[in-house]
């Protein structure tokens, strides 16, 4: 199993002069450290107008800076909003980053989900799926050699050579943002890697894996001429410390992160912030005081604990055949020092065991893709039996 790190670039209030600058430079320091420690991927989102929750509106700039401070770690867009970007600009930026990083880009693409982000760009929520699909069809030829043209409902491009071209051929691996089981199945059907932005337990993850491979193997229907990327990655809240209690104390940001998701998807829509003056951190702290049991439940779904606790939890995820776990450490007011210490302890005490098992997992996946291993066995066979067959 591989490991990624994830950046929303959260910045809860109170804000001070220089807060945003410090946020970005701390994140780059963390990413450089993760590269030295052997982490496999780093993912940065694209969000707009989501105060405190995400100040990552230009991930191509952030990842461009990261490309010059790292050597091996894969740099992932997780995701680019195809509904709010012209396909030609996406192709240009992704190819440029791929050249700067010498072929380390992973291209996650999605639709965007909230009126807060999409309405200012004139995007109708009911049409965002068809906009996304047209954008995929438009972008893929732009990565190829020579000129391309596109005449569509939502985008137009006269015959032009979109430059530069990416380092990776035919293009960086494609991923799709997924937050529900239906979206996982859709990613499989489209032949893209699934970026699971949902906090799951290992048993539920196994169901998602089966749904993904069932669609990939039996209902493959690509929306463009692109290479299939059979991969599943799940995001998890994360904090590693010498003891479980210390990890929980240092992971305050995990529950703030999840509360913000609910705020921007439901509370804001319901009119909780009509004048735009709400301070999310204060609202969260008010909610927390009345929901201490919910705090414990939220943390229980994450990888928050001692190395031994995390090893135990990850072994269950490994048995679900997840390709990558993406660790969300930069959240809320989690400190830069605690984030770095957590990355270091995890890399030293936990990661080696699971990196060592990657060849076994890849052999298992090859058998699934070759239809030599029945899909039913993903759910029914014990993990050790599957490993033996692989």
N, C-alpha and C positions, 0 to 999 in steps of 0.2 A: 504494500500500500504506500502511495506517495502522500506528501503533505504540502499544502499551500498555506500562505498567509493572506489575509483579506483586509482591504482598506475601504471603509466608507469615508474616512477622514472626518470623524465625529468631533464636534467642538461645542460641548454644552456651555451655557452661560454659567457664571459671569464672564464676559469677554474683556480682555485688557488690550492695551496697545501692544501690537506684536504677537497676539495670540495665534493668528492664522499663520504667520510666517513660522513661528515655532512649531506649530502642528505639522507643517509640511517638511521641515528639516528633521524633526524627530522621526517622522515616518520614513524618510529616506535613510536615516541612520539605522533604523530597525531593519529595513529591507537589505541594506548592505550587510548587516550582521547575519541575517537569515541566509544570504548567499554564501557567506563564509562557513556557516554551520551545516550547509548541505540540504537546506529546504529545496523543494522541487519547483514550486510555483509561487508567484505573487500576483494577486488579483486586485484590480482597482475598478470601482464602479463608475458609472456616469449618472449623476442626479442633478436636478436643478430646483432651486428655491426651497429646499428642505432644511430650514434653519436648525442648527444644532445637531440634527441627525446625520447630515452628510454635506460636506463642503467640497465634494469631489465633482466639480462640474466640467473639468478639463483633464480627464485622465490621460489623454495622449501626451500632455505636457509633463505630468507627474511621471509617467512611465518612461518618457524620453530621458528625463533626468536620471531615473533609476538605471536606464540602460548603460549609462556611462560610469556608474558606481558599482556595477556587478559584472560577473563573468559567466555564470552558469545557470542561475535561476531563470525559469521561464516567466515571461511577463505577460499577464493575461488581462484583457479587457473583460470585465465581468459585471456589467455588459456595456456595449455601445447601444444607445437607443436609436434604432433605425427609423423610428417614427419622427424624430426631431432633427435628423441629419440627412443632407442630400447624399445619395449613394456615392457620387464621385468624390466628395470630400472624405467620406469614410475610407474609401479605397486608397486615396492619397495619403491619409494620415497613418493608416495601418501599414502600408508599404514602407513609408518613411521610418516608422518605428522598427519594422522588421530589418531594415538595412542597418540602422543604428545599433541594434542589438545583435547583429549577425545571426538572424534567424531564430530568435527566441520568443516570438509573439504567439499567443493563443488568442483567437478572436471569438469572444463571447458576444452574442447579439440578442437583443430583446426588443420588446414593444414599449416598455414603460407601463406604469400601472395606475397612477393616480391623477385626478384632475389638476391637482396642485402643479404638477410638472407638465402635463400635456396641453392643457387649455391655453396657456400663454403662447404656444407655438401653433395654435389653430388646429390641433389634432382632436378629432372626434373619437371618444373612447370606443364607440361601437364599430369603428372602421379600422382600429389600430392593427388588427391581425392581417387584414388585406393589404395595408400599407407595408407592414413588415415583410410579407411574402413577396410583394413587388420589389421591395428594396433588395432582397436576397437575389432575386432573378437579375436585377440590374447590376449588382456589384460583381458577381462572379466573373463575367467576361472582362471586366476592367482589370482584373489581376493577370489576365493573359497578355500575350504579345500582340502588338498592333492596336489599331483603332477599334472602337466599339460605339454603338449608338443604342439609345433606348427611348422608345415612345410609349408612355404608359398613362395610367389614370392619375397617378400621384407624382410621378417624376418624369422629366424629359432630359435627354442629353443628345445633342446632335453628334454626328460622327467625329469623335475625338480620340486621341491617344492619352489615356489617363496615366499620368506619371507621378512618381517612379513606380517600378514594379517590385513586388516583394522578393526577399532573398529566398524564402521557402517556396518550393514548387510542388503543386500548382498554386498553393496559397497557404497561409497559416491555418492550423486546425480550427474548425468551427465548433462553437458551443452555443447552447440555447439556455436562457434563464428559465428555471422551473420552480414553481412554488406549490404545486399541487400534483397529485398522482396523474391526473389527465395530462398535465403538461409534460411529465416524464415520458408518458406513452407517445405524446406528440413529437418530442425530441427524437425518440427512437425511430418513429415513422419517417421523420425528415433526415435521418442518418447523421445527426449532430450529437456531439457530446452534451450531456445533461449537467447543467450547473444547478444543483438542488439548493435553492435558497429557502430552506425550511428546516426546522430543528426537529429531528426524528430520533426515535430509539432504534436499536439494531433490528428488532423484529419488523418494524415498519419499513426500514431501509431494504430489507430482503424482498418485501412486496414490491417496492419501487424498482428494484433491480430486475425482477421477473417481468414486470410490465414493460420496462424499457427494452429488454432483449426480445420479448414477444413481438413488439412492434417493429423493432429493427430487422428481425429475421423473417417475419411473416407479412408485414404491411409496409415495407420500405417504399417511400414515395417522395423523392427529393423534389424541392421547388426550384432547383437550378443545377447547373453542371458543376458540381463540387465533389471533393473527396469525402468519403464517409469517415467519421471520427467516433468509433465506438468506445465511449468513456462515460463514467458516472462519477461526479464529484459532489460531496455534500458539505455544506457549511456547518460548523459547530462553534458555539461559544467556547472560549478557551482561557484558562489560566492554570499554569503549572507552578507549584510551590512545594517546599519540603513536606508540608502537611496539608490535609484536606481543609482544615479550618483556616489556615493561612491563605490558601488559594481562594476560598470563598470570600474572605475579607478583602482580598485584592481584586475581586472580580465584580465590583459594584456596577461597572459599565455593562455587564452582560444583561442585567435586568432593565437598565435604562434603554439599551438598544431595542429590546423586545417591546418595551412600552412605547417607544417612538414609532415602531412599525404599526402598532394599533392606532396610535394618534393620527398619523398621516393617512391611514386607510379608512378610519371610521370616525373618530372624534372630530377631526377637522371638517370632514364632510358634513357632519351633523350640526355644524355651526358653533363649535366651541371657541373659535378664534376669529370671529367676524371682523374685528378691527385690526388683526395682525399684530397685537401687542403681547401675546402670551409668551411667557418665559417657560420653555419646556422643562428645564431642570427643576424649577420650583413646582410646576404642576406634577412632575414625576415624584418629587419628594413628598408632596401632599398625598398622592395616591399610595406611595410606599408605606406611609405611616398606618394606613388602614388595611393593608394587604400583605402582611408579613408572611402568611402562609403561601401566597402566590409567588413571592420572591424565592422561597426555597424550592418550589415546584419548577420555576423557570431555570434555576441553576442546575437542577437535577438532570435536565436534558443536555447539558453541555459537557465538554471535557474540562471540568474544573475540579482540580484536586492534586493529590500527590502523584509522583511518577507511578507508583504501584496501582493507584486507583485508575489512572489514565490507561495504563497497560491493560488492565482488566476490561475496561469499557471498549478499548480499541480492538481487542481480540474478538469481541462480539461483532463489531462492525466489519472486521476482516472476514469473518465467516459469512457475512452478507454479500461479499464480493464487490465492495465499493473500490473503485480505482484510486480515489484520492479523497482525503479529508482536508477541508480548508478551515484553518484555525482563525477565528475572529477574536483577536486580542486587543485591538485598538478600538475601544468603545468607552463611552461615558467619560468619567474622569480617571480611568486607569492611567497610572503614571508611566512615563517613558522608562523609568528605571525598572519598574515591575514588569513591563512588557519585555524588555531585553532580558531580564533575569529568567523570565518564564521561557522564552525562546531558547536560551542557553541550556537550562535544566532539561527541557524536553528533548532537545537534540542530543544531549549527552546520555540521558537515562532511559528514554522511551523510543525514539525514532529508529535506532539501529535494528532492533528486533523486527520491525515491520518493513524496513527497507530490504532486509535480508530475504523476505518472503515474496518480493516482487516477481522474481522469475517463476515461482510456483503459480502465482496469480495469473501471469501472462499466459502460461501454459494452459491453465483452466479456461481462460477467455478464448484462446485459439480453438479449443475443442468446442466451446459453445458456438462460436461463429462458423465453424466448419460443420455444425449440426451433428457432432459426434457425441454430444452430451445432452440428454433431454432437458427441456426447460423446466419440467416439473421437478427435477432434482434440485433446482435452485431453492425451492421451498422445502422439499421433503427429505433430502439426504443430509446427514450430519456433515458438518464442515470438514472433519477429518477424513471422511470417506471421499468427499469431493477432492480434497487435496491428494489423496492417494491415487485417484483416477487420473488427475492432472499430471 
